[in-house]
Amino acid sequence: MTPVMAPETILPPSEPAERANLAEYAAAGQGTAVPEPLRRVLEAAASALSRGSAVTVTPMSTVLSTTEAAALLSISRPTLVKLLEEGKIPFEQPSAHRLVRLEDVLAYKESRSSIRRAFLDESLREALEDGSFYDTADDYADALATARRTTSK
């Protein structure tokens, strides 16, 4: 098995001039020929450091346990197992344990995010159209109470 390097957090430079240099690098993407995946990591890191953010690089296996995949999706392991059994995320089970490809987990995560964004966009559009976007929290509480009374009858 390949040894895995520990996550390493790199703090941004304390000097604004050093951060400006990183911002220039991130914008220009200049330098020697670097493989595309490494270039993207370096540009993202330089951009974050130039904004004063810390950067953590964490190597990750391309095949995950259900515990690792659930953590990446911010869901419980039983919920992930349910998604696997429903066929929403492909998996392999070469032994007693299920294994999930990182690529499949990231694709599911992006799909879930896209669905949420579309729902929020549609909800915002509807709220703007019917004027409820500008309602107060009390208006929503009253509407919810009314809806509960109506459905409980």
DAVENNOR-V97459 format. One record per pair of residues at least 6 apart in sequence whose C-alpha atoms are under 7 Angstrom apart, sorted by the first residue. I is the first residue (numbers start at 1). J is the second residue. D is the distance in whole Angstrom. If there is no record, write none. Layout:
i;j;d
I;J;D
I;J;D
//
This chain:
i;j;d
4;59;7
5;59;7
6;58;7
7;56;6
7;57;6
7;58;4
7;59;7
8;56;5
8;57;6
8;58;7
9;54;7
9;55;5
9;56;4
9;57;7
10;54;6
10;55;5
10;56;6
11;54;4
11;55;6
12;49;5
12;52;5
12;53;6
12;54;5
13;19;6
19;49;7
19;50;4
20;50;6
22;46;5
22;47;7
22;49;7
22;50;5
23;46;6
23;47;6
23;50;5
25;46;7
26;43;5
26;46;6
26;47;5
29;43;7
45;55;6
48;54;7
48;55;7
49;55;7
62;101;6
62;102;5
63;99;6
63;100;6
63;101;5
63;102;6
64;99;6
64;100;5
64;101;6
64;102;6
65;98;7
65;99;5
65;100;6
66;77;6
66;98;6
66;99;6
66;100;7
67;77;6
69;105;7
70;76;6
70;77;5
70;80;6
73;109;7
83;89;6
84;90;6
84;91;7
89;104;6
89;105;7
89;108;7
90;100;7
90;104;7
91;98;6
91;99;6
91;100;5
92;98;6
92;99;5
92;100;6
93;99;6
127;133;5
//
